[in-house]
Amino acid sequence: MSAILLLLALLAPSWDDDYDVVETRTIRETIPMEGLRALTVDNIHGSIAATGDGGSDVRMVVTERIEAADRAQLERARSENSLAIERREDRVVVCADGPFREAHDCTEWRRNFNHKKRYRVIYEIVLEVPRAIDLTARTIDGDLVVSGVRGRLEIGGVNGSVDIEGAAGPAVKAGTVNGPVHVRFSENPRDDSTFGTINGDVDIGFQPGMSADLSFETMNGEVMTDFDHENLPPIARRTESRNGGAKYRLEVDAAIRIGRGGPRHRFSNINGDIIIRRN
């Protein structure tokens, strides 16, 4: 969480500027995925929408919008920023690249970054991807929408909603900070999964016949389910904080068992309800 707050502090000065110059263009790319099984999309400003289909490649349409204080700042934005596409081991990485990223890795934030600018670059990214792909999608300012992707999913945002339909992979990690998390499974996950937000509801729909152990953490909301279940003893988690020495804090989650039990799924928020429903 501290890393997210630091990132917001670095980016925030540019968000409130008045932008008099705006330029928009469309980028289209077809990315071959032969021999690759995973895709990472790492955005900053703008949404990501991914749909699984029967194709073997990734087809991407991006609306790039540059907002700048003047023409000089517009040209600066063009020269400093790009949408990078890289092949790494078993995956393709697509990321919003710029001076705020590490030179060797466009998914890593540059340390001690202090970049005064009067522009913003927004990428609205729409993808058609192979149905079985493992997908990681992240953004800071925008919604995340995934439909019909049956691989492992790691979907995370800061300001915006997370909406996943037709999930059927082994596991899902879905979370945001300001916005709801909505997930519907067409096949129940076989491995441990996590779902969370700070401000918003967590609404997850599983298939009938699910067997799993569920744990919940919420402060200002209710936990609701229409699954038959049994209550389990609270789960204690030890979290460690180092600040002038070691400090330990014990946190306790409520827990239930559905069916025979099985994978452990964790649900958390602060301001909002947690809803576990039968599809």
C-alpha positions as CSV (number, residue, x, y, z in Angstrom):
1,M,0.0,0.0,0.0
2,S,2.9,2.4,0.8
3,A,4.2,2.0,-2.8
4,I,0.8,2.9,-4.2
5,L,0.6,6.0,-2.0
6,L,4.1,7.1,-3.1
7,L,3.1,6.6,-6.7
8,L,0.0,8.7,-6.3
9,A,2.1,11.4,-4.8
10,L,4.5,11.4,-7.7
11,L,1.7,11.5,-10.3
12,A,-0.8,13.8,-8.6
13,P,0.7,17.2,-9.5
14,S,0.0,16.6,-13.2
15,W,-3.6,15.5,-12.7
16,D,-5.0,18.9,-11.7
17,D,-3.3,21.0,-14.4
18,D,-5.4,22.7,-17.1
19,Y,-4.6,21.3,-20.5
20,D,-5.2,23.6,-23.5
21,V,-3.7,21.3,-26.2
22,V,-5.1,17.8,-26.9
23,E,-4.1,15.3,-29.6
24,T,-5.6,11.9,-30.2
25,R,-4.5,9.0,-32.4
26,T,-5.3,5.3,-32.8
27,I,-2.7,2.6,-32.5
28,R,-3.3,-0.9,-33.9
29,E,-1.0,-3.8,-33.3
30,T,-1.2,-7.6,-33.8
31,I,1.2,-9.4,-31.4
32,P,2.2,-13.0,-32.3
33,M,2.0,-15.3,-29.3
34,E,3.4,-18.5,-30.7
35,G,5.3,-20.3,-27.9
36,L,4.1,-17.8,-25.3
37,R,1.4,-18.3,-22.7
38,A,1.1,-15.1,-20.8
39,L,0.4,-11.4,-21.4
40,T,1.1,-8.4,-19.0
41,V,-0.5,-5.0,-19.7
42,D,0.8,-2.3,-17.4
43,N,-1.0,1.1,-17.9
44,I,-1.1,4.3,-15.9
45,H,-3.8,6.7,-17.2
46,G,-6.6,4.9,-19.0
47,S,-8.7,1.7,-19.0
48,I,-7.9,-1.8,-20.1
49,A,-10.5,-4.1,-21.7
50,A,-9.6,-7.7,-22.7
51,T,-11.8,-10.3,-24.4
52,G,-10.8,-13.9,-24.8
53,D,-11.5,-15.5,-28.2
54,G,-10.4,-18.4,-30.4
55,G,-7.5,-16.6,-32.0
56,S,-3.8,-17.4,-31.4
57,D,-2.5,-13.8,-31.4
58,V,-3.2,-10.7,-29.4
59,R,-5.0,-7.9,-31.3
60,M,-4.7,-4.5,-29.7
61,V,-6.4,-1.2,-30.5
62,V,-5.3,1.7,-28.4
63,T,-6.6,5.2,-28.3
64,E,-3.8,7.5,-27.3
65,R,-4.7,10.9,-25.9
66,I,-2.1,13.5,-25.1
67,E,-3.2,16.5,-23.0
68,A,-0.7,19.3,-22.6
69,A,-0.4,22.9,-21.4
70,D,1.0,24.1,-24.7
71,R,2.6,22.8,-27.9
72,A,6.0,22.6,-26.4
73,Q,4.7,20.3,-23.6
74,L,2.9,18.2,-26.3
75,E,6.1,17.6,-28.1
76,R,7.8,16.8,-24.9
77,A,5.2,14.2,-24.1
78,R,5.7,12.6,-27.5
79,S,9.4,12.4,-27.1
80,E,9.3,11.1,-23.5
81,N,6.5,8.6,-23.6
82,S,5.6,5.5,-25.6
83,L,3.6,2.3,-25.4
84,A,6.3,-0.3,-25.2
85,I,5.9,-4.0,-26.4
86,E,8.5,-6.5,-25.2
87,R,8.9,-10.3,-25.3
88,R,10.2,-11.8,-22.1
89,E,10.6,-15.5,-21.6
90,D,7.1,-17.0,-21.6
91,R,5.2,-13.7,-22.0
92,V,4.6,-10.5,-23.9
93,V,4.7,-7.2,-21.9
94,V,2.8,-4.1,-23.0
95,C,3.4,-1.0,-20.9
96,A,3.0,2.7,-20.7
97,D,6.7,3.8,-20.7
98,G,8.3,7.1,-19.8
99,P,10.8,8.8,-17.6
100,F,9.0,7.5,-14.5
101,R,10.0,3.9,-15.4
102,E,13.3,2.1,-14.8
103,A,15.4,2.1,-18.0
104,H,15.8,-1.7,-17.8
105,D,12.2,-2.6,-17.1
106,C,9.1,-0.6,-18.2
107,T,7.0,-2.3,-15.5
108,E,9.2,-1.0,-12.6
109,W,8.9,2.5,-11.2
110,R,12.0,4.6,-11.2
111,R,13.4,5.3,-7.7
112,N,13.6,8.9,-6.5
113,F,11.6,10.1,-9.5
114,N,10.8,13.8,-9.4
115,H,9.6,14.8,-12.8
116,K,7.8,18.2,-13.2
117,K,5.6,18.1,-16.3
118,R,2.5,19.8,-17.6
119,Y,1.1,17.0,-19.7
120,R,-0.7,13.7,-19.4
121,V,-0.7,10.7,-21.7
122,I,-3.7,8.5,-21.6
123,Y,-3.9,5.0,-23.2
124,E,-7.4,3.4,-23.6
125,I,-6.4,-0.2,-24.4
126,V,-8.8,-2.7,-26.0
127,L,-7.5,-6.3,-26.5
128,E,-8.6,-9.5,-28.1
129,V,-6.6,-12.3,-26.6
130,P,-6.3,-16.1,-26.8
131,R,-8.9,-17.6,-24.5
132,A,-6.5,-19.7,-22.5
133,I,-3.9,-17.0,-21.9
134,D,-2.6,-16.1,-18.4
135,L,-3.4,-12.4,-18.1
136,T,-1.9,-9.7,-15.8
137,A,-3.5,-6.2,-16.2
138,R,-2.8,-3.1,-14.2
139,T,-3.7,0.6,-14.3
140,I,-3.6,3.5,-12.0
141,D,-6.5,5.6,-13.3
142,G,-9.1,3.7,-15.2
143,D,-11.4,0.7,-15.3
144,L,-10.3,-2.9,-15.8
145,V,-12.7,-5.2,-17.8
146,V,-12.0,-8.8,-18.6
147,S,-14.4,-11.2,-20.4
148,G,-14.0,-14.9,-21.4
149,V,-10.3,-15.3,-20.5
150,R,-9.8,-18.7,-19.0
151,G,-6.2,-18.6,-17.8
152,R,-4.8,-17.3,-14.5
153,L,-5.8,-13.7,-13.9
154,E,-4.0,-10.9,-11.9
155,I,-6.1,-7.8,-12.4
156,G,-5.3,-4.7,-10.3
157,G,-6.1,-1.0,-10.3
158,V,-6.1,2.1,-8.1
159,N,-8.9,4.5,-9.2
160,G,-11.5,2.5,-11.1
161,S,-13.6,-0.7,-11.1
162,V,-12.6,-4.3,-11.8
163,D,-15.1,-6.3,-13.7
164,I,-14.4,-9.9,-14.7
165,E,-16.9,-12.2,-16.6
166,G,-16.5,-15.8,-17.4
167,A,-13.4,-16.5,-15.4
168,A,-12.4,-20.2,-15.5
169,G,-8.7,-20.3,-14.7
170,P,-6.9,-22.0,-11.8
171,A,-6.8,-18.7,-9.8
172,V,-7.8,-15.1,-9.8
173,K,-6.3,-12.1,-8.0
174,A,-8.5,-9.1,-8.4
175,G,-8.3,-5.8,-6.6
176,T,-8.4,-2.0,-6.7
177,V,-8.4,0.8,-4.2
178,N,-11.2,3.1,-5.2
179,G,-14.0,1.2,-6.9
180,P,-16.0,-2.1,-6.8
181,V,-14.7,-5.5,-7.7
182,H,-17.1,-7.7,-9.6
183,V,-16.2,-11.3,-10.7
184,R,-18.3,-14.0,-12.2
185,F,-16.8,-17.5,-12.6
186,S,-17.9,-19.9,-15.3
187,E,-15.7,-22.6,-13.6
188,N,-14.7,-22.4,-10.0
189,P,-11.0,-21.7,-9.3
190,R,-9.0,-24.7,-8.2
191,D,-6.2,-22.6,-6.4
192,D,-6.2,-20.0,-3.7
193,S,-7.6,-16.6,-4.9
194,T,-7.9,-13.1,-3.5
195,F,-10.4,-10.3,-4.1
196,G,-10.3,-6.9,-2.5
197,T,-10.8,-3.1,-2.5
198,I,-10.8,-0.3,0.0
199,N,-13.7,1.8,-1.2
200,G,-16.4,-0.3,-2.9
201,D,-18.3,-3.6,-2.8
202,V,-16.6,-7.0,-3.5
203,D,-19.2,-9.0,-5.4
204,I,-18.1,-12.5,-6.5
205,G,-20.2,-15.2,-8.1
206,F,-19.2,-18.8,-8.1
207,Q,-20.7,-21.9,-9.7
208,P,-23.0,-24.2,-7.7
209,G,-21.2,-27.2,-6.2
210,M,-18.2,-25.1,-5.0
211,S,-16.0,-26.5,-2.2
212,A,-13.7,-24.0,-0.7
213,D,-12.6,-22.2,2.5
214,L,-13.4,-18.5,2.5
215,S,-12.0,-15.8,4.8
216,F,-13.2,-12.2,5.1
217,E,-12.0,-8.9,6.4
218,T,-14.1,-5.8,6.3
219,M,-14.5,-2.7,8.6
220,N,-17.6,-0.8,7.4
221,G,-19.8,-3.3,5.6
222,E,-21.5,-6.6,5.7
223,V,-20.6,-10.1,4.5
224,M,-23.4,-11.9,2.7
225,T,-23.8,-15.3,0.9
226,D,-26.5,-17.6,-0.5
227,F,-24.3,-20.7,-0.3
228,D,-24.9,-23.2,2.5
229,H,-21.8,-23.1,4.8
230,E,-20.4,-23.8,8.2
231,N,-18.5,-21.3,10.3
232,L,-14.8,-22.0,10.9
233,P,-12.6,-20.7,13.7
234,P,-11.3,-17.2,13.0
235,I,-8.0,-17.2,11.0
236,A,-5.1,-15.4,12.6
237,R,-2.6,-13.7,10.4
238,R,0.7,-12.2,11.6
239,T,1.8,-9.1,9.7
240,E,5.3,-7.7,10.2
241,S,6.2,-4.0,10.1
242,R,9.8,-2.8,10.4
243,N,10.2,0.8,11.5
244,G,13.0,1.2,14.0
245,G,12.8,-2.4,14.9
246,A,10.5,-5.4,14.5
247,K,6.8,-4.9,15.4
248,Y,4.2,-7.6,15.0
249,R,0.5,-7.2,14.7
250,L,-2.1,-10.1,14.8
251,E,-5.0,-9.8,12.4
252,V,-8.1,-12.0,12.5
253,D,-10.3,-12.9,9.6
254,A,-13.8,-14.4,9.9
255,A,-13.9,-17.7,8.0
256,I,-16.5,-20.2,6.6
257,R,-16.4,-23.5,4.7
258,I,-18.5,-24.2,1.7
259,G,-19.0,-27.8,0.7
260,R,-16.1,-30.0,1.6
261,G,-13.6,-27.1,1.8
262,G,-10.6,-26.8,-0.5
263,P,-8.8,-23.8,-1.9
264,R,-8.6,-20.8,0.3
265,H,-10.2,-17.6,-1.1
266,R,-9.7,-14.3,0.7
267,F,-12.0,-11.3,0.4
268,S,-11.3,-7.9,1.9
269,N,-12.4,-4.3,1.9
270,I,-12.8,-1.3,4.3
271,N,-15.8,0.7,3.1
272,G,-18.3,-1.6,1.3
273,D,-20.0,-5.0,1.4
274,I,-18.7,-8.4,0.5
275,I,-21.2,-10.5,-1.4
276,I,-20.5,-14.2,-2.3
277,R,-23.3,-15.4,-4.6
278,R,-24.2,-18.5,-6.5
279,N,-24.3,-17.9,-10.2
